[in-house]
Amino acid sequence: MHLKSADICPDRYPTTEHYPFNLETIARTKQLSFKTPVTFFVGENGTGKSTLLKAMAYKCGIYIWGTGERRMRYEHNPYEEKLYTALDIEWADGSVPGSYFDSQIFKNFSQILDEWASADPGVLAYFGGESLMTKSHGQSLMTFFKSRYTIKGIYLMDEPETALSPKSQLELLKILSSMTKDGHAQFIIATHSPILLACPGATIYSFDHIPIKQINYEDTEYYQVYKDFMDNRKKYLEKI
């Protein structure tokens, strides 16, 4: 593991009334330890998975691409991306490079990459050799994953399954397994995918518990809901 732990320090909160500093799930969790090459964050929307993941990326010194043109907001929250100021992280042997993936910003990154390639086509060699804009969304994601994750580092991913078919999710699962066998890469992933969660030896942290709690694969709501639906499909369809 490159990253050993992340400590949450509520005593450094600038406020407790505004998001994300009003998330009890995070405030009441003292530390998350990372003892396996792959760690998953699971839980309902709004529990703080993506929020903490992004804050950790900032604290690790990882650049996060913007989503493009900024729009006017009805209400401005000056604390929205400040959670990293209340985090402390511990590296195993010094910091390593890495990247942060979010499907919302990936399109913007692909467009910027095309602009770079117009001046230096060689840059595409780091991303499969082709423009990511010439592929479907799912295909471009898999091309990016296969190319980017061959580099030693720490990778934080927010719901990478969003545009992936079940078959592609299995392909990503294979990448996670192969890239972590020799300590080459470490992944921390927020996901709703029961396929990705099946990664052998992975740690799963549930944000549905206060404080955040490590749980087994079979105890995740995603596994239970999908399995029950497959086993009792007619029961669910009768309620529609």
MIMAR-625200 format. One record per residue (C-alpha): y, x, z; residue number from 1. Coordinates in Angstrom, 3 decimals. Layout:
N
pt py:Y px:X pz:Z nr:NUM .
...
# end
This chain:
240
pt py:0.000 px:0.000 pz:0.000 nr:1 .
pt py:3.512 px:1.162 pz:-0.793 nr:2 .
pt py:5.224 px:-1.397 pz:1.450 nr:3 .
pt py:3.767 px:-1.692 pz:4.964 nr:4 .
pt py:5.863 px:-4.438 pz:6.541 nr:5 .
pt py:8.991 px:-6.559 pz:6.534 nr:6 .
pt py:10.753 px:-7.392 pz:9.800 nr:7 .
pt py:13.009 px:-10.431 pz:10.079 nr:8 .
pt py:15.967 px:-9.935 pz:12.438 nr:9 .
pt py:17.639 px:-13.255 pz:13.404 nr:10 .
pt py:20.017 px:-11.358 pz:15.690 nr:11 .
pt py:21.722 px:-10.153 pz:12.500 nr:12 .
pt py:22.158 px:-13.649 pz:11.046 nr:13 .
pt py:25.794 px:-14.305 pz:10.061 nr:14 .
pt py:25.194 px:-18.058 pz:10.524 nr:15 .
pt py:22.420 px:-20.484 pz:11.425 nr:16 .
pt py:23.964 px:-23.520 pz:9.772 nr:17 .
pt py:23.721 px:-22.499 pz:6.136 nr:18 .
pt py:20.816 px:-21.816 pz:3.796 nr:19 .
pt py:18.804 px:-19.613 pz:3.970 nr:20 .
pt py:19.637 px:-18.767 pz:7.576 nr:21 .
pt py:18.795 px:-22.323 pz:8.645 nr:22 .
pt py:15.150 px:-21.987 pz:7.555 nr:23 .
pt py:13.154 px:-22.188 pz:10.770 nr:24 .
pt py:10.010 px:-20.913 pz:9.035 nr:25 .
pt py:11.630 px:-17.528 pz:8.409 nr:26 .
pt py:13.779 px:-17.326 pz:11.542 nr:27 .
pt py:10.757 px:-17.752 pz:13.814 nr:28 .
pt py:8.654 px:-15.152 pz:12.019 nr:29 .
pt py:9.112 px:-11.663 pz:13.443 nr:30 .
pt py:7.154 px:-9.609 pz:10.945 nr:31 .
pt py:4.949 px:-9.789 pz:7.871 nr:32 .
pt py:2.462 px:-6.932 pz:7.464 nr:33 .
pt py:1.102 px:-5.919 pz:4.078 nr:34 .
pt py:-2.361 px:-4.469 pz:4.497 nr:35 .
pt py:-3.882 px:-5.353 pz:1.117 nr:36 .
pt py:-2.730 px:-4.459 pz:-2.419 nr:37 .
pt py:-2.127 px:-8.141 pz:-3.238 nr:38 .
pt py:-0.321 px:-10.560 pz:-0.914 nr:39 .
pt py:0.423 px:-14.195 pz:-1.675 nr:40 .
pt py:3.111 px:-16.503 pz:-0.262 nr:41 .
pt py:2.092 px:-20.189 pz:-0.347 nr:42 .
pt py:3.629 px:-23.400 pz:0.947 nr:43 .
pt py:5.600 px:-26.467 pz:-0.010 nr:44 .
pt py:8.840 px:-26.186 pz:-1.945 nr:45 .
pt py:11.750 px:-25.523 pz:0.387 nr:46 .
pt py:9.789 px:-23.565 pz:2.985 nr:47 .
pt py:11.359 px:-20.231 pz:2.010 nr:48 .
pt py:8.701 px:-18.455 pz:-0.097 nr:49 .
pt py:10.943 px:-17.538 pz:-3.015 nr:50 .
pt py:13.924 px:-16.975 pz:-0.730 nr:51 .
pt py:12.128 px:-14.341 pz:1.333 nr:52 .
pt py:10.526 px:-12.780 pz:-1.749 nr:53 .
pt py:13.920 px:-12.306 pz:-3.409 nr:54 .
pt py:15.461 px:-10.925 pz:-0.210 nr:55 .
pt py:12.635 px:-8.388 pz:-0.008 nr:56 .
pt py:13.301 px:-7.341 pz:-3.596 nr:57 .
pt py:16.961 px:-6.694 pz:-2.789 nr:58 .
pt py:15.958 px:-4.725 pz:0.324 nr:59 .
pt py:13.528 px:-2.634 pz:-1.733 nr:60 .
pt py:16.370 px:-1.681 pz:-4.063 nr:61 .
pt py:14.921 px:-3.616 pz:-7.006 nr:62 .
pt py:17.394 px:-4.792 pz:-9.625 nr:63 .
pt py:17.216 px:-8.534 pz:-10.299 nr:64 .
pt py:18.334 px:-9.684 pz:-13.720 nr:65 .
pt py:20.855 px:-12.516 pz:-13.775 nr:66 .
pt py:20.110 px:-15.862 pz:-15.374 nr:67 .
pt py:22.913 px:-15.505 pz:-17.905 nr:68 .
pt py:26.173 px:-17.405 pz:-17.985 nr:69 .
pt py:27.314 px:-18.626 pz:-14.572 nr:70 .
pt py:28.222 px:-22.289 pz:-14.196 nr:71 .
pt py:30.577 px:-24.016 pz:-11.818 nr:72 .
pt py:28.940 px:-25.146 pz:-8.585 nr:73 .
pt py:29.774 px:-28.350 pz:-6.721 nr:74 .
pt py:29.527 px:-26.503 pz:-3.420 nr:75 .
pt py:29.607 px:-22.727 pz:-2.992 nr:76 .
pt py:27.332 px:-21.116 pz:-0.410 nr:77 .
pt py:28.477 px:-17.550 pz:0.350 nr:78 .
pt py:25.258 px:-16.859 pz:2.298 nr:79 .
pt py:22.800 px:-17.906 pz:-0.425 nr:80 .
pt py:21.600 px:-14.397 pz:-1.319 nr:81 .
pt py:22.372 px:-12.571 pz:1.937 nr:82 .
pt py:19.017 px:-12.851 pz:3.719 nr:83 .
pt py:18.209 px:-9.234 pz:2.845 nr:84 .
pt py:20.916 px:-8.134 pz:5.295 nr:85 .
pt py:18.698 px:-9.422 pz:8.125 nr:86 .
pt py:15.553 px:-7.653 pz:6.912 nr:87 .
pt py:14.088 px:-4.269 pz:7.762 nr:88 .
pt py:11.266 px:-2.870 pz:5.642 nr:89 .
pt py:8.821 px:-0.032 pz:6.281 nr:90 .
pt py:7.429 px:2.073 pz:3.456 nr:91 .
pt py:4.069 px:3.814 pz:3.731 nr:92 .
pt py:5.216 px:7.041 pz:2.106 nr:93 .
pt py:8.770 px:6.621 pz:0.874 nr:94 .
pt py:10.177 px:4.047 pz:-1.519 nr:95 .
pt py:8.703 px:3.484 pz:-4.977 nr:96 .
pt py:10.157 px:1.811 pz:-8.076 nr:97 .
pt py:9.297 px:-1.782 pz:-8.845 nr:98 .
pt py:10.384 px:-5.023 pz:-10.427 nr:99 .
pt py:11.040 px:-8.655 pz:-9.589 nr:100 .
pt py:9.721 px:-11.412 pz:-11.841 nr:101 .
pt py:11.083 px:-14.930 pz:-12.002 nr:102 .
pt py:10.362 px:-17.147 pz:-15.011 nr:103 .
pt py:13.930 px:-18.501 pz:-14.880 nr:104 .
pt py:15.410 px:-15.078 pz:-15.578 nr:105 .
pt py:12.694 px:-13.782 pz:-17.900 nr:106 .
pt py:14.200 px:-15.368 pz:-21.024 nr:107 .
pt py:17.518 px:-13.665 pz:-20.329 nr:108 .
pt py:15.746 px:-10.334 pz:-19.865 nr:109 .
pt py:13.914 px:-10.822 pz:-23.181 nr:110 .
pt py:17.204 px:-11.414 pz:-24.963 nr:111 .
pt py:18.743 px:-8.285 pz:-23.425 nr:112 .
pt py:15.660 px:-6.281 pz:-24.418 nr:113 .
pt py:16.160 px:-7.425 pz:-28.022 nr:114 .
pt py:19.751 px:-6.160 pz:-27.898 nr:115 .
pt py:18.532 px:-2.776 pz:-26.659 nr:116 .
pt py:15.893 px:-2.649 pz:-29.402 nr:117 .
pt py:18.500 px:-3.249 pz:-32.108 nr:118 .
pt py:20.006 px:0.117 pz:-31.111 nr:119 .
pt py:16.768 px:1.858 pz:-30.086 nr:120 .
pt py:13.541 px:0.229 pz:-31.371 nr:121 .
pt py:11.540 px:2.740 pz:-29.336 nr:122 .
pt py:12.334 px:0.816 pz:-26.147 nr:123 .
pt py:9.851 px:-1.861 pz:-27.227 nr:124 .
pt py:7.016 px:0.623 pz:-26.716 nr:125 .
pt py:7.310 px:-0.054 pz:-22.992 nr:126 .
pt py:6.751 px:-3.784 pz:-23.549 nr:127 .
pt py:3.811 px:-3.988 pz:-25.932 nr:128 .
pt py:5.577 px:-2.670 pz:-29.032 nr:129 .
pt py:6.972 px:-6.014 pz:-30.166 nr:130 .
pt py:9.981 px:-8.181 pz:-29.436 nr:131 .
pt py:9.218 px:-10.597 pz:-26.617 nr:132 .
pt py:11.393 px:-13.168 pz:-28.408 nr:133 .
pt py:8.909 px:-13.461 pz:-31.294 nr:134 .
pt py:6.148 px:-14.810 pz:-29.062 nr:135 .
pt py:5.553 px:-18.044 pz:-27.204 nr:136 .
pt py:6.745 px:-18.082 pz:-23.619 nr:137 .
pt py:3.238 px:-17.643 pz:-22.241 nr:138 .
pt py:2.365 px:-14.889 pz:-24.726 nr:139 .
pt py:5.557 px:-12.965 pz:-23.986 nr:140 .
pt py:4.839 px:-13.159 pz:-20.246 nr:141 .
pt py:1.357 px:-11.709 pz:-20.662 nr:142 .
pt py:2.676 px:-8.945 pz:-22.946 nr:143 .
pt py:5.262 px:-8.067 pz:-20.312 nr:144 .
pt py:2.723 px:-8.111 pz:-17.456 nr:145 .
pt py:0.225 px:-5.895 pz:-19.309 nr:146 .
pt py:2.898 px:-3.334 pz:-20.165 nr:147 .
pt py:5.106 px:-3.291 pz:-17.063 nr:148 .
pt py:2.363 px:-3.196 pz:-14.452 nr:149 .
pt py:0.783 px:-0.017 pz:-15.779 nr:150 .
pt py:3.642 px:1.825 pz:-14.037 nr:151 .
pt py:3.066 px:2.826 pz:-10.413 nr:152 .
pt py:5.181 px:0.701 pz:-8.092 nr:153 .
pt py:5.671 px:-2.497 pz:-6.129 nr:154 .
pt py:5.912 px:-5.801 pz:-7.953 nr:155 .
pt py:7.307 px:-9.028 pz:-6.569 nr:156 .
pt py:6.574 px:-12.158 pz:-8.578 nr:157 .
pt py:7.870 px:-15.681 pz:-8.136 nr:158 .
pt py:5.453 px:-18.278 pz:-9.530 nr:159 .
pt py:4.229 px:-16.236 pz:-12.526 nr:160 .
pt py:1.832 px:-19.047 pz:-13.443 nr:161 .
pt py:4.662 px:-21.379 pz:-14.515 nr:162 .
pt py:4.148 px:-20.960 pz:-18.284 nr:163 .
pt py:0.549 px:-19.731 pz:-18.232 nr:164 .
pt py:-2.538 px:-21.669 pz:-19.238 nr:165 .
pt py:-5.546 px:-21.506 pz:-16.897 nr:166 .
pt py:-7.109 px:-18.947 pz:-19.248 nr:167 .
pt py:-3.984 px:-16.788 pz:-19.110 nr:168 .
pt py:-3.917 px:-17.095 pz:-15.328 nr:169 .
pt py:-7.427 px:-15.669 pz:-15.266 nr:170 .
pt py:-6.177 px:-12.834 pz:-17.466 nr:171 .
pt py:-3.334 px:-12.171 pz:-15.023 nr:172 .
pt py:-5.856 px:-12.250 pz:-12.166 nr:173 .
pt py:-7.781 px:-9.513 pz:-13.977 nr:174 .
pt py:-4.575 px:-7.449 pz:-14.279 nr:175 .
pt py:-3.907 px:-7.804 pz:-10.549 nr:176 .
pt py:-7.411 px:-6.608 pz:-9.734 nr:177 .
pt py:-7.446 px:-3.659 pz:-12.146 nr:178 .
pt py:-3.938 px:-2.384 pz:-11.330 nr:179 .
pt py:-4.606 px:-2.233 pz:-7.573 nr:180 .
pt py:-7.988 px:-0.494 pz:-7.485 nr:181 .
pt py:-6.635 px:3.041 pz:-7.030 nr:182 .
pt py:-3.506 px:2.284 pz:-5.008 nr:183 .
pt py:-1.519 px:2.340 pz:-8.232 nr:184 .
pt py:0.375 px:-0.920 pz:-7.702 nr:185 .
pt py:1.132 px:-3.419 pz:-4.964 nr:186 .
pt py:1.878 px:-7.087 pz:-5.630 nr:187 .
pt py:3.599 px:-9.685 pz:-3.472 nr:188 .
pt py:3.491 px:-13.083 pz:-5.169 nr:189 .
pt py:4.801 px:-16.560 pz:-4.402 nr:190 .
pt py:2.484 px:-19.001 pz:-6.131 nr:191 .
pt py:1.048 px:-22.512 pz:-6.338 nr:192 .
pt py:-1.946 px:-21.399 pz:-8.417 nr:193 .
pt py:-5.432 px:-21.707 pz:-6.883 nr:194 .
pt py:-6.660 px:-19.426 pz:-9.672 nr:195 .
pt py:-4.391 px:-16.523 pz:-8.717 nr:196 .
pt py:-5.020 px:-17.126 pz:-5.022 nr:197 .
pt py:-8.699 px:-16.365 pz:-5.626 nr:198 .
pt py:-7.856 px:-12.669 pz:-6.120 nr:199 .
pt py:-10.563 px:-10.756 pz:-4.192 nr:200 .
pt py:-9.392 px:-9.209 pz:-0.927 nr:201 .
pt py:-5.877 px:-10.638 pz:-1.128 nr:202 .
pt py:-3.849 px:-11.662 pz:1.926 nr:203 .
pt py:-2.452 px:-15.205 pz:1.921 nr:204 .
pt py:0.558 px:-16.120 pz:4.060 nr:205 .
pt py:1.271 px:-19.829 pz:4.522 nr:206 .
pt py:4.900 px:-20.898 pz:4.877 nr:207 .
pt py:3.714 px:-24.358 pz:5.940 nr:208 .
pt py:3.237 px:-22.907 pz:9.433 nr:209 .
pt py:5.921 px:-21.906 pz:11.934 nr:210 .
pt py:5.842 px:-18.981 pz:12.292 nr:211 .
pt py:4.384 px:-17.947 pz:8.942 nr:212 .
pt py:0.615 px:-17.623 pz:9.300 nr:213 .
pt py:-2.161 px:-15.807 pz:7.445 nr:214 .
pt py:-4.826 px:-18.231 pz:6.195 nr:215 .
pt py:-8.045 px:-18.169 pz:4.172 nr:216 .
pt py:-8.274 px:-19.190 pz:0.529 nr:217 .
pt py:-10.283 px:-22.335 pz:1.309 nr:218 .
pt py:-7.648 px:-23.410 pz:3.833 nr:219 .
pt py:-4.819 px:-23.487 pz:1.280 nr:220 .
pt py:-3.636 px:-26.930 pz:0.302 nr:221 .
pt py:-3.854 px:-25.959 pz:-3.378 nr:222 .
pt py:-7.569 px:-25.225 pz:-3.157 nr:223 .
pt py:-8.258 px:-28.373 pz:-1.153 nr:224 .
pt py:-6.249 px:-30.723 pz:-3.394 nr:225 .
pt py:-7.631 px:-29.339 pz:-6.658 nr:226 .
pt py:-11.204 px:-29.320 pz:-5.375 nr:227 .
pt py:-10.942 px:-32.867 pz:-4.016 nr:228 .
pt py:-9.435 px:-34.069 pz:-7.284 nr:229 .
pt py:-12.227 px:-32.506 pz:-9.337 nr:230 .
pt py:-14.873 px:-33.928 pz:-7.024 nr:231 .
pt py:-13.271 px:-37.382 pz:-6.697 nr:232 .
pt py:-11.218 px:-37.840 pz:-9.842 nr:233 .
pt py:-11.814 px:-41.589 pz:-10.084 nr:234 .
pt py:-10.453 px:-42.120 pz:-6.575 nr:235 .
pt py:-7.125 px:-40.562 pz:-7.559 nr:236 .
pt py:-6.897 px:-42.304 pz:-10.943 nr:237 .
pt py:-7.429 px:-45.710 pz:-9.338 nr:238 .
pt py:-4.198 px:-45.196 pz:-7.388 nr:239 .
pt py:-2.106 px:-44.620 pz:-10.504 nr:240 .
# end
